[in-house]
Amino acid sequence: MARIKEYDENEVLQKAMVLFWKQGYEKTSMQDLVTHMGVHRRSIYDTFGDKHTLFMRALDHYEEVIGTKIDSQVKPLNSVKQAIRRLFEIAIYKNEKKPIGCLTVNTAVELSLHDEEVAEKVVDSFSKTEKLLYELLLRGQTLGEISNHHDAENLSQFIHNSLVGLRVLAKTSDDKEKLESIIDMTLSVLD
């Protein structure tokens, strides 16, 4: 007779995501996951598989969380410049419930050189962000809000690179004035 789950799968996946985000993949043990998720080891294996499979599910969950945030806080903005600024601000402002920085960027640095499956997921995530930026830039150029003197594809790659760098810097600096100045300088290329 199968046991009934006594936990919400999305809730415990969220907890795993946050733990991996804080500690990284390598420093997170199965015992850490058991303790942090509040679920028995056997239940983790039965529901999510091994640590690597759980980590991949946590990365997918992170993408969903960020996608929801972008859909609600970035895409609805009428000003393209404000939408791009908001994307950057999401990266630098702390949230008490989530670690600072970006799980995808952390994962890229920690694992993508020696884990092909992770590398594919990181590349896919980065490509989605570049595509979002590209679409915003094209819209801004069409509306006359953004200068046409740069190729939108090259500009989206440049801005994405700056966003990734800012996500790393946000982990090491609490100087919001400095981080906002970097955003201002990066976005000045849009004029």
SERO-4910 file (N, C-alpha, C, O; in steps of 0.05 Angstrom, whole numbers):
BEGIN
 pado doro    nc1    nc2    nc3   cac1   cac2   cac3    cc1    cc2    cc3    oc1    oc2    oc3
  Met    A     17    -24      0      0      0      0     18     25      0     35     28     17
  Ala    A     13     43    -19     29     67    -22     22     87      1     -1     90      9
  Arg    A     43    100     10     39    120     31     30    146     19     37    153     -4
  Ile    A     14    160     33      4    186     25     25    207     32     35    207     55
  Lys    A     32    225     14     51    246     19     40    264     40     17    273     39
  Glu    A     57    271     60     49    288     82     61    316     78     64    331     98
  Tyr    A     68    323     53     80    349     49     72    359     21     64    343      4
  Asp    A     74    385     17     68    397     -8     94    396    -25    114    408    -17
  Glu    A     93    383    -48    116    379    -64    129    405    -73    154    408    -72
  Asn    A    113    425    -81    124    451    -90    137    466    -66    157    479    -70
  Glu    A    125    463    -43    136    476    -19    164    465    -12    182    480     -6
  Val    A    167    439    -13    193    427     -6    213    431    -29    237    433    -24
  Leu    A    203    432    -53    221    439    -76    232    467    -73    255    473    -79
  Gln    A    214    485    -65    223    513    -59    245    514    -38    264    528    -41
  Lys    A    241    498    -17    262    497      4    288    486     -7    310    496      0
  Ala    A    287    466    -23    311    455    -35    325    476    -53    349    479    -53
  Met    A    309    490    -69    319    511    -86    334    532    -70    357    539    -78
  Val    A    322    541    -49    335    562    -32    361    551    -20    381    566    -19
  Leu    A    361    527    -11    386    515      1    408    513    -20    431    520    -15
  Phe    A    402    503    -44    422    501    -65    431    529    -72    455    533    -78
  Trp    A    413    549    -72    420    576    -79    439    588    -59    459    601    -66
  Lys    A    435    582    -33    452    592    -12    479    578    -11    500    591     -9
  Gln    A    479    552    -14    503    536     -9    517    526    -34    541    519    -33
  Gly    A    503    525    -56    514    512    -80    509    482    -80    500    471    -60
  Tyr    A    514    470   -102    508    441   -105    527    424    -89    519    407    -73
  Glu    A    553    429    -92    573    412    -79    572    414    -49    576    393    -36
  Lys    A    567    437    -38    567    440     -8    541    431      5    539    430     29
  Thr    A    521    424    -11    496    415      0    495    384      0    495    371    -21
  Ser    A    494    373     24    493    344     27    463    335     28    445    351     31
  Met    A    459    309     24    432    298     27    421    303     55    398    309     58
  Gln    A    439    302     75    429    307    102    420    336    105    400    342    118
  Asp    A    435    355     92    426    383     92    398    386     80    381    400     90
  Leu    A    394    372     58    368    373     44    346    361     62    324    373     64
  Val    A    352    338     75    332    326     93    324    345    115    300    349    120
  Thr    A    344    358    127    339    376    149    324    401    139    304    409    151
  His    A    334    413    118    322    438    108    294    435     96    277    452    100
  Met    A    290    412     82    264    408     69    244    397     89    220    399     84
  Gly    A    253    385    111    235    373    130    221    348    120    199    342    128
  Val    A    235    333    103    224    309     91    245    287     95    269    291     94
  His    A    235    263     99    253    240    102    269    235     77    260    240     54
  Arg    A    293    225     80    311    218     58    296    201     37    298    206     13
  Arg    A    283    180     47    269    161     28    248    176     12    245    171    -12
  Ser    A    234    195     24    214    210     10    226    228    -11    215    232    -33
  Ile    A    250    239     -5    264    256    -25    270    238    -49    265    246    -72
  Tyr    A    282    215    -44    289    197    -66    265    188    -82    265    187   -106
  Asp    A    243    181    -68    219    172    -81    206    193    -98    195    188   -119
  Thr    A    206    218    -88    192    240   -102    210    254   -122    200    260   -144
  Phe    A    235    259   -115    252    275   -132    275    260   -145    288    271   -164
  Gly    A    281    236   -136    304    222   -146    329    228   -130    327    236   -107
  Asp    A    352    225   -142    377    230   -128    382    261   -126    366    277   -135
  Lys    A    404    268   -113    411    296   -108    413    312   -134    402    334   -136
  His    A    425    300   -155    428    314   -180    401    319   -193    396    341   -203
  Thr    A    384    300   -193    357    303   -204    341    324   -189    327    340   -201
  Leu    A    343    324   -162    330    344   -146    341    372   -153    326    391   -155
  Phe    A    367    374   -157    380    399   -164    369    409   -191    363    433   -193
  Met    A    367    391   -210    356    399   -236    327    409   -234    319    428   -247
  Arg    A    312    395   -217    284    404   -212    284    431   -198    267    448   -204
  Ala    A    303    436   -180    305    461   -166    312    483   -186    301    506   -185
  Leu    A    329    478   -205    336    497   -226    311    504   -243    306    527   -250
  Asp    A    296    483   -250    271    488   -265    252    505   -249    239    523   -260
  His    A    250    499   -223    232    515   -206    241    544   -205    225    562   -205
  Tyr    A    267    548   -203    278    575   -202    271    590   -228    263    613   -227
  Glu    A    273    577   -250    265    589   -276    236    598   -276    229    619   -286
  Glu    A    219    581   -264    190    587   -262    186    612   -244    170    629   -251
  Val    A    200    612   -221    197    634   -202    206    661   -216    192    681   -214
  Ile    A    229    660   -229    240    684   -242    221    692   -266    216    715   -270
  Gly    A    212    672   -280    194    677   -303    168    691   -293    159    710   -306
  Thr    A    158    683   -271    134    695   -260    140    724   -251    123    742   -256
  Lys    A    163    728   -239    171    755   -231    174    773   -255    165    797   -255
  Ile    A    186    763   -277    190    779   -301    163    785   -314    158    808   -323
  Asp    A    145    765   -314    118    769   -326    102    790   -310     86    805   -322
  Ser    A    106    792   -284     91    811   -268    104    838   -264     91    858   -260
  Gln    A    131    839   -264    145    863   -258    160    877   -281    166    900   -279
  Val    A    166    862   -302    181    873   -324    164    877   -349    163    899   -360
  Lys    A    152    856   -358    137    857   -384    114    877   -384    109    889   -405
  Pro    A    100    881   -362     77    900   -363     85    929   -366     68    946   -372
  Leu    A    110    936   -361    119    964   -361    118    975   -390    127    962   -408
  Asn    A    106    999   -393    104   1011   -419    131   1021   -430    136   1019   -453
  Ser    A    147   1031   -412    173   1041   -420    193   1018   -421    197   1003   -402
  Val    A    205   1015   -444    225    993   -448    249    998   -430    260    979   -418
  Lys    A    258   1023   -428    281   1029   -411    274   1022   -382    291   1011   -368
  Gln    A    250   1028   -373    242   1021   -346    241    991   -342    248    981   -321
  Ala    A    232    977   -363    230    948   -361    258    936   -358    262    918   -342
  Ile    A    277    945   -374    304    935   -372    316    942   -345    330    926   -332
  Arg    A    312    967   -336    321    975   -309    310    957   -288    324    949   -269
  Arg    A    284    951   -290    271    934   -269    284    906   -269    287    894   -248
  Leu    A    291    896   -292    305    870   -294    331    871   -278    338    852   -263
  Phe    A    346    893   -281    371    896   -266    365    900   -236    380    889   -219
  Glu    A    345    915   -229    339    919   -201    331    894   -187    337    890   -163
  Ile    A    317    876   -200    310    850   -189    336    836   -179    335    822   -159
  Ala    A    358    840   -194    383    826   -188    397    838   -163    412    824   -150
  Ile    A    392    863   -157    407    876   -135    392    879   -109    405    882    -88
  Tyr    A    366    879   -110    351    884    -85    346    858    -70    335    839    -82
  Lys    A    353    857    -45    350    833    -29    321    828    -22    305    846    -20
  Asn    A    315    802    -20    289    793    -11    295    775     13    311    757     12
  Glu    A    281    780     35    286    766     59    282    735     56    294    720     71
  Lys    A    265    727     38    259    699     34    278    685     15    279    660     14
  Lys    A    294    700      0    311    688    -20    340    699    -17    344    722    -10
  Pro    A    359    682    -23    387    691    -23    392    713    -44    377    715    -63
  Ile    A    413    728    -39    421    749    -58    435    735    -82    445    713    -80
  Gly    A    434    748   -105    447    737   -128    427    721   -145    403    725   -143
  Cys    A    438    702   -160    423    687   -179    431    658   -179    455    652   -182
  Leu    A    413    640   -175    419    612   -175    431    603   -201    449    586   -202
  Thr    A    421    613   -223    431    605   -249    460    613   -253    477    598   -262
  Val    A    467    638   -245    494    648   -248    512    632   -229    534    624   -236
  Asn    A    503    627   -204    519    611   -185    525    584   -198    547    574   -196
  Thr    A    504    572   -209    507    545   -221    526    545   -245    542    527   -249
  Ala    A    525    567   -261    543    569   -284    572    569   -275    589    555   -287
  Val    A    577    584   -254    604    586   -244    613    559   -231    636    550   -235
  Glu    A    595    547   -215    603    523   -200    604    498   -217    623    482   -214
  Leu    A    585    494   -235    582    467   -247    584    465   -277    589    443   -287
  Ser    A    579    487   -292    576    483   -320    600    473   -335    597    462   -357
  Leu    A    624    476   -324    647    465   -338    650    435   -337    662    422   -354
  His    A    637    423   -316    640    394   -313    614    378   -311    614    355   -304
  Asp    A    591    391   -318    566    378   -318    550    387   -342    539    409   -342
  Glu    A    550    370   -363    538    378   -388    508    384   -386    498    403   -399
  Glu    A    493    369   -370    465    373   -366    460    401   -354    441    415   -362
  Val    A    475    407   -334    473    434   -321    481    456   -341    467    476   -343
  Ala    A    502    451   -356    511    471   -375    489    478   -396    485    501   -403
  Glu    A    475    457   -405    453    461   -424    431    478   -411    420    495   -424
  Lys    A    425    472   -386    404    487   -372    412    516   -369    396    534   -373
  Val    A    437    521   -362    447    549   -359    446    564   -385    437    587   -387
  Val    A    456    551   -406    456    563   -433    427    570   -441    422    591   -452
  Asp    A    409    552   -436    380    556   -443    370    580   -427    355    597   -439
  Ser    A    376    582   -402    367    604   -386    378    631   -395    364    650   -398
  Phe    A    404    631   -401    417    655   -411    405    663   -438    401    687   -443
  Ser    A    400    644   -455    388    649   -481    360    662   -478    353    680   -493
  Lys    A    344    652   -459    318    664   -454    320    693   -446    305    710   -455
  Thr    A    340    699   -428    343    727   -419    352    744   -442    342    767   -446
  Glu    A    371    735   -458    380    750   -482    357    755   -501    354    776   -513
  Lys    A    340    734   -505    317    737   -523    297    758   -512    287    775   -527
  Leu    A    292    758   -486    275    778   -473    287    806   -478    272    824   -486
  Leu    A    313    809   -473    325    835   -477    324    843   -507    318    866   -513
  Tyr    A    329    825   -525    327    830   -553    299    840   -561    297    860   -575
  Glu    A    279    826   -552    251    834   -558    245    862   -546    232    878   -559
  Leu    A    254    867   -522    249    893   -510    264    915   -526    253    936   -531
  Leu    A    289    909   -533    304    929   -549    292    935   -576    290    958   -584
  Leu    A    283    914   -590    269    918   -615    244    935   -612    239    954   -627
  Arg    A    229    929   -591    205    945   -586    212    974   -580    200    993   -590
  Gly    A    233    978   -564    242   1005   -557    252   1020   -582    247   1044   -584
  Gln    A    266   1006   -600    275   1019   -624    252   1026   -642    251   1047   -655
  Thr    A    232   1008   -644    208   1013   -661    193   1037   -650    182   1053   -666
  Leu    A    191   1039   -624    176   1061   -612    192   1087   -610    181   1108   -603
  Gly    A    218   1086   -617    235   1110   -616    245   1116   -588    257   1137   -584
  Glu    A    241   1098   -570    251   1102   -542    281   1096   -540    295   1107   -523
  Ile    A    290   1078   -557    318   1070   -557    331   1075   -584    318   1071   -605
  Ser    A    355   1085   -583    370   1092   -607    373   1067   -625    376   1045   -616
  Asn    A    373   1072   -651    377   1051   -671    407   1048   -679    413   1033   -697
  His    A    425   1063   -666    452   1062   -675    467   1037   -667    490   1033   -675
  His    A    455   1020   -651    466    994   -644    449    971   -655    424    974   -656
  Asp    A    461    950   -663    446    926   -671    433    914   -646    447    910   -626
  Ala    A    407    909   -647    392    899   -624    403    873   -613    404    869   -589
  Glu    A    412    855   -631    422    829   -621    448    833   -606    452    822   -584
  Asn    A    467    848   -617    492    854   -603    487    868   -577    500    863   -557
  Leu    A    469    887   -578    463    903   -554    450    885   -532    456    888   -508
  Ser    A    433    866   -540    421    848   -520    443    830   -507    441    824   -484
  Gln    A    463    822   -523    484    806   -512    501    822   -492    509    812   -471
  Phe    A    507    847   -499    522    865   -482    507    870   -455    519    868   -434
  Ile    A    482    876   -458    466    882   -433    463    857   -416    465    858   -392
  His    A    460    834   -429    458    809   -414    484    804   -399    484    796   -376
  Asn    A    506    808   -412    532    804   -399    535    823   -375    545    814   -354
  Ser    A    526    847   -377    526    866   -355    508    856   -332    515    859   -309
  Leu    A    485    845   -339    466    835   -319    479    812   -304    476    810   -280
  Val    A    492    794   -318    505    771   -305    526    781   -286    528    772   -263
  Gly    A    543    800   -295    564    811   -278    552    825   -254    563    822   -232
  Leu    A    530    839   -257    517    852   -234    507    832   -214    508    837   -190
  Arg    A    496    810   -224    486    789   -206    509    778   -189    505    771   -165
  Val    A    533    775   -200    556    766   -185    564    788   -165    569    782   -141
  Leu    A    566    812   -174    575    834   -156    555    838   -133    564    845   -111
  Ala    A    530    835   -138    509    838   -117    513    819    -94    505    824    -72
  Lys    A    527    797    -99    532    777    -78    555    787    -59    557    778    -36
  Thr    A    571    805    -69    595    813    -54    594    842    -44    611    851    -29
  Ser    A    573    857    -53    572    886    -46    544    893    -37    524    886    -49
  Asp    A    543    907    -14    517    918     -4    514    947    -12    495    960     -4
  Asp    A    533    958    -27    533    986    -35    513    990    -58    520    988    -81
  Lys    A    488    996    -50    467   1000    -70    472   1023    -88    465   1022   -112
  Glu    A    485   1044    -78    491   1067    -95    510   1059   -117    507   1067   -140
  Lys    A    530   1043   -111    549   1033   -131    535   1016   -151    539   1019   -175
  Leu    A    518    997   -142    504    979   -160    485    994   -178    483    988   -202
  Glu    A    471   1014   -167    453   1030   -183    468   1047   -204    458   1052   -226
  Ser    A    492   1056   -196    509   1072   -214    517   1054   -238    518   1063   -261
  Ile    A    523   1029   -232    530   1010   -254    507   1005   -272    510   1004   -297
  Ile    A    483   1003   -261    459   1001   -278    456   1025   -295    451   1023   -320
  Asp    A    459   1049   -284    456   1074   -299    476   1074   -322    469   1081   -345
  Met    A    501   1067   -316    522   1068   -337    516   1048   -359    519   1054   -383
  Thr    A    508   1024   -351    501   1003   -371    479   1012   -389    480   1009   -413
  Leu    A    458   1023   -377    434   1031   -392    438   1057   -408    422   1063   -425
  Ser    A    460   1071   -402    465   1096   -417    471   1090   -447    468   1108   -463
  Val    A    478   1065   -453    483   1058   -482    457   1058   -498    457   1058   -522
  Leu    A    434   1058   -484    409   1058   -498    401   1085   -509    382   1087   -525
  Asp    A    414   1106   -499    407   1133   -509    418   1139   -536    414   1161   -547
***
